[in-house]
Amino acid sequence: MTKANSSYLSGFKELEEKIKIGYDEANDNLQFLRTLEAPCKAIESAQPKDIPKILPEVLNNVRIIWELSSYYNTPDRLKSLLTKISNQIIHRCRKKINVNDMFGANV
């Protein structure tokens, strides 16, 4: 394109730069979000009574993401992340807690 003095070169260069930035952001996000993989898998298989023991590790990793991530440290992204973690905990508890037992005073 350079040799042909193409009019598309500037648009191509601009798009190439956007792709590089997106690639760097995705890699940075993946690096930090991987720290949550093990504790979130532990939540998936934990009994509800064991989930509070897992939460300090999860919240510590979220704090690390907040402080060190170059791209994932915005309030909106962290709110979304914490919402997803909360929903995972709720889903796990709902699977394991029998509502009839609970309302029957078998807490």
C-alpha positions as CSV (number, residue, x, y, z in Angstrom):
1,M,0.0,0.0,0.0
2,T,2.9,2.3,0.7
3,K,4.6,1.6,-2.6
4,A,1.4,2.1,-4.4
5,N,0.7,5.3,-2.5
6,S,-2.8,4.0,-1.7
7,S,-5.4,6.4,-0.3
8,Y,-6.4,3.6,2.0
9,L,-3.0,3.6,3.9
10,S,-4.0,6.2,6.5
11,G,-7.2,4.4,7.3
12,F,-5.4,1.1,7.4
13,K,-2.7,2.4,9.8
14,E,-5.4,3.9,12.1
15,L,-7.3,0.6,12.2
16,E,-4.0,-1.3,12.8
17,E,-3.4,0.9,15.8
18,K,-6.9,0.3,17.2
19,I,-6.4,-3.4,16.8
20,K,-3.1,-3.3,18.7
21,I,-4.6,-1.3,21.5
22,G,-7.5,-3.7,21.7
23,Y,-5.1,-6.6,21.8
24,D,-3.1,-5.1,24.6
25,E,-6.2,-4.4,26.6
26,A,-7.6,-7.9,26.1
27,N,-4.3,-9.5,27.2
28,D,-4.1,-7.2,30.3
29,N,-7.7,-8.0,31.2
30,L,-7.1,-11.8,30.7
31,Q,-4.0,-11.7,32.9
32,F,-5.8,-10.1,35.8
33,L,-9.1,-12.0,35.4
34,R,-7.3,-15.3,35.5
35,T,-6.6,-14.7,39.1
36,L,-10.3,-15.2,39.8
37,E,-10.5,-18.5,38.0
38,A,-9.5,-20.8,40.8
39,P,-11.6,-19.1,43.6
40,C,-14.7,-18.9,41.3
41,K,-14.4,-22.6,40.4
42,A,-14.2,-23.3,44.1
43,I,-17.4,-21.3,44.6
44,E,-19.1,-23.4,41.9
45,S,-18.5,-26.6,43.9
46,A,-18.7,-25.3,47.5
47,Q,-21.4,-25.8,50.0
48,P,-23.1,-22.6,51.0
49,K,-21.5,-22.7,54.4
50,D,-18.0,-22.9,52.9
51,I,-18.4,-19.9,50.5
52,P,-17.5,-17.3,53.2
53,K,-14.1,-18.9,53.5
54,I,-13.5,-18.4,49.8
55,L,-14.6,-14.7,49.7
56,P,-11.4,-13.2,51.1
57,E,-9.3,-14.6,48.2
58,V,-11.9,-13.4,45.7
59,L,-12.1,-9.9,47.1
60,N,-8.3,-9.7,47.4
61,N,-8.0,-10.5,43.7
62,V,-10.6,-8.0,42.8
63,R,-8.6,-5.4,44.8
64,I,-5.5,-6.3,42.9
65,I,-7.4,-5.9,39.6
66,W,-8.6,-2.5,40.8
67,E,-5.1,-1.3,41.8
68,L,-2.9,-2.8,39.1
69,S,-4.9,-3.4,36.0
70,S,-4.3,-0.9,33.2
71,Y,-7.8,-1.3,31.7
72,Y,-10.1,-3.2,34.0
73,N,-9.9,-0.8,36.9
74,T,-12.9,1.4,36.1
75,P,-15.9,1.7,38.4
76,D,-18.3,0.3,35.8
77,R,-16.1,-2.7,35.0
78,L,-15.5,-3.5,38.7
79,K,-19.2,-3.1,39.4
80,S,-20.0,-5.6,36.7
81,L,-17.4,-8.0,37.9
82,L,-18.6,-7.9,41.5
83,T,-22.2,-8.3,40.2
84,K,-21.2,-11.4,38.3
85,I,-19.4,-12.8,41.4
86,S,-22.5,-12.1,43.5
87,N,-24.8,-13.8,41.0
88,Q,-22.5,-16.8,41.0
89,I,-22.8,-17.1,44.8
90,I,-26.5,-16.6,44.7
91,H,-26.9,-19.3,42.0
92,R,-24.8,-21.7,44.0
93,C,-26.8,-21.1,47.1
94,R,-30.1,-21.5,45.3
95,K,-29.0,-24.8,43.9
96,K,-28.1,-26.2,47.4
97,I,-30.7,-24.6,49.6
98,N,-34.1,-26.3,49.7
99,V,-36.7,-23.5,50.1
100,N,-39.3,-25.9,51.6
101,D,-36.8,-27.0,54.3
102,M,-35.9,-23.4,55.0
103,F,-39.6,-22.3,55.4
104,G,-40.2,-25.4,57.4
105,A,-37.7,-24.1,60.0
106,N,-34.9,-26.5,59.0
107,V,-32.4,-23.7,58.6
